[in-house]
Every structure is written in C-alpha cells, then in structure tokens.
Amino acid sequence: MATTFRSGNPVLSAKTFDVPVGGETMTIGGTVNKTALLLVLVLLTANFTWSMFDASSTQSMQESLPRVQGWMIGGFLGGFVLAMVTIFKKTWAMFTAPAYALFQGLALGGISAVFEAQFPGIVIQAVGLTFGTLGCLLLAYRSGLIRATENFKLGVVAATGAIAVIYLVNIVMGFFGGSIGFIHDSGPLGIGFSLIVVTIAALNLVLDFDFIENGAERGAPKYLEWYGAFGLTVTLIWLYLEILRLLSKLRGRN
C-alpha cells in the first residue's frame, strides 16, 4: 500500500517529493544543517532592523518607527514573493530560500523591536519559547510520543486552514475599517484564540518532521533539502510571531 503524505504547512504538499530521483539524495542531516543556516540569515537581517529602532524615549521611537516600518513592509512583501517563487520552483530553493530568510529577517527585526519597546524582555521570552517548543516536539516525535497518524494530519490541516481563513477575513475587514475583535483582544477570548493558534502552529512542526523524514526515506533529490529547510523556517517564523502575540496579550493585562 502506498504511503500518504500530508503537511499542514502550506509550502509542503503531498506532491513535493513526487519527482524523478537521480544522483545525490536528500538526508535529514542535510535538511537540519540548511535550516540552521536559514535561521542564521534571519537573525542577521533581523539585527539590522532591530538596531534601527530607537526606544530610548517616546520622541526617538516616533522618529525611528517610520524607517523601521519601511524595512518591515519591504521584508514582508519580498518574503511573500520569494515564498511563492520557492513553492512553484522548488529547484530554485537553494537560491530563493536564503533570500526569503533575509527578507523575513528584516520584517521580524522591526516587529520584534516594536514589541520589545512596549514590553521589555518579551522578545527573548518568545525566542526561548519558540526554540524550546521546537526541541520538545522534536524529542517527542523522535521518541514516538507523538505520531503523525492520518487522523492527526487531517486535524492539523483542517485547523490550519480555518486559522488562515480567519486571518484572511480579518485582513479584508481591515480595508473597510473593521476587524475580528478577538484576534487582537487581550481578554480571555483573545488569549484563548492565541493559545489555540500557537498550539496549531507547533503541531505543524510535527507534520513537517514527518514529511521531511519520509522524503529522505524515499530518496528525494538533494535540492529538496533546501525546500524542506524552507518549509521548517516558514513554520518557525509563524510560531514565533504567534508566541509574541500571545505574550503581548498576557503582558498587556498587567
């Protein structure tokens, strides 16, 4: 019976590894190394925009924010374009994935600086929780405590799709001056929503581990190490942003 592959990560589909195989093949170790490289690139450009934000006083924050916002918007737009290119041209991943990481770092650095100015210490907490979650889930996956069964995959995919629809509706409402209140609310409903989103983002890591492991077992082409690393980076960035949002809601209640 053929094995079925499914990932909640939008950049990892069931057909990702369904390509002709020849020459060197994908390995888990190679994907891990490339993921580490992409994260280093994210940190490099994040430090650039972080350093541009001056939080020493209210006036300096107001003066530096427009500069930071420009890099943030450029980073998100550039990252989105490169993500689309990577998804549709997987053979280009060794070039587009590092470029994606650099652009996303520009956006994350600015966002992180703004949150840090409002809630000192929040960024190191979010980073620690993100990598702590990654480590715990990887350990649980490798030990067999969490298994990516078909029902598990279907549930995570459905939940991820529902979250995407909610965010899309919120964006559309924003063009007309409205919004879905609980997305930004720091009350019990808003915190509960963020907890759910963080949980779903974290569970997507399990699906990504399983997907990449199966790809390596099938002997996928070597270039898909870059694509697998790109997929993991996308999930980690999403997880970090959602943890940052959750922590800001919790801190905002104090």
C-alpha positions, 0 to 999 in steps of 0.5 A: 500500500502506498504511503500518504503524505500530508503537511499542514504547512502550506509550502509542503504538499503531498506532491513535493517529493513526487519527482524523478530521483537521480544522483545525490539524495536528500538526508535529514542531516542535510535538511537540519544543517540548511535550516540552521543556516536559514535561521542564521540569515534571519537573525542577521537581517533581523539585527539590522532592523532591530538596531534601527529602532530607537526606544530610548524615549517616546520622541526617538521611537516616533522618529525611528518607527517610520524607517523601521516600518519601511524595512518591515513592509519591504521584508514582508512583501519580498518574503511573500514573493520569494515564498511563492517563487520557492513553492512553484520552483522548488529547484530554485530553493537553494537560491530563493530560500536564503533570500526569503530568510533575509527578507523575513529577517528584516520584517521580524527585526522591526516587529520584534523591536516594536514589541520589545519597546512596549514590553521589555524582555518579551522578545527573548521570552518568545525566542526561548519559547519558540526554540524550546517548543521546537526541541520538545516536539522534536524529542517527542516525535523522535521518541514516538510520543507523538505520531503523525497518524492520518487522523492527526494530519487531517486535524492539523490541516483542517485547523490550519486552514480555518486559522488562515481563513480567519486571518484572511477575513480579518485582513479584508475587514481591515480595508473597510475599517473593521476587524475580528475583535478577538484576534487582537483582544487581550481578554480571555477570548483573545488569549484563548484564540492565541493559545489555540493558534500557537498550539496549531502552529507547533503541531505543524512542526510535527507534520513537517518532521514527518514529511521531511523524514519520509522524503529522505526515506524515499530518496528525494533529490538533494535540492529538496533539502533546501525546500524542506529547510524552507518549509521548517523556517516558514513554520518557525517564523509563524510560531514565533510571531504567534508566541509574541502575540500571545505574550503581548496579550498576557503582558498587556493585562498587567 
